[in-house]
Amino acid sequence: MKISTINSQVNYHQRNSVSHNDKKFNIKDSIKSSRIEDNRVANPAIWDELSKEYDISNMSFNDLETVCNKLYEAKQISLCELGDLTIVPKLIARAQAEQGYNVNPLLTSNNATINWEEERINWLKEFEAQAEQQKKFGNMSGYSINKKLVNILGKLL
């Protein structure tokens, strides 16, 4: 049996510019121009304003969403942190509803008579409970994320 020394795979390479209809298209320029500009203005004073207006230890989820959106608009939390604070509970609630469970993504509440988004709870205790739950599951990444959220919300005290 003979083994050919010819490689049957074609080697491809990418050129920096492609000529199309006598116009040069530069891939690097296309990537740079597709970036979205961030027009938000940093406002560190928002923490004091929000702590006077809202009580983090007795707040509904709807109020928490409002606070988090204001913090995001003031460039005080990242988009990822905004998602962890506001979108994850909604995703849990949706999954519970799809599975036919009573919808209540909150660990510190067992009140099934009112809408979970309107129930007033202590959000520091809620995220602390979620952190401890993740630690029990062995999910140290989830634990550290929830502890970070506790630290963020703790600034509102």
Secondary structure, DSSP 8 states (H G I E B T S, - for coil): -----S--S------SEEEETTEEEEHHHHHHHT---------TTHHHHHHHH--TTSB-HHHHHHHHHHHHHTTSS-HHHHIIIIIHHHHHHHHHHHTT------SS----SS-TTT--B-HHHHHHHHHHHHHHHT-HHHHHHHHHHHHHHHTT-
